Amino acid sequence: MNRSPKPKKVTSLEYGIVAMLIVVLAPIAISLITPQLLPGKTAPIIILLGALILVVLSYFQYKHLTNGQKYPLFVPKLYGFGLGINPNHPIGKLLWIVIFLLLLFSLMTAIF
């Protein structure tokens, strides 16, 4: 008997990731179509804030995926092809923190 696998239940964390992707991509699309709609620093601030939240949500999603076990530094991406950084690896955690701080610094630079 060949059983088909059960469909994976979508978590609220995954809904949050999709919502943040929309928040990050919407100002880019709006700026390309009608640049005067988002004047000045509005678009970069929205994009950086969305990216910052997206990094935090992705961190917890990858952390949940590996279930606290120590895996290699790079693990298969959750969506699409490629590799992602494992937050349970010591170097991986450091890389996630560096990415977060770089986005935070960029956001502060865009605001002030």
Secondary structure, DSSP 8 states (H G I E B T S, - for coil): -----------HHHHHHHHHHHHHHHHHHHHHH-GGGS-TTHHHHHHHHHHHHHHHHHHHHHHHHTTT----SEEE-SSSSSEEE-TTSHHHHHHHHHHHHHHHHHHHHHH-
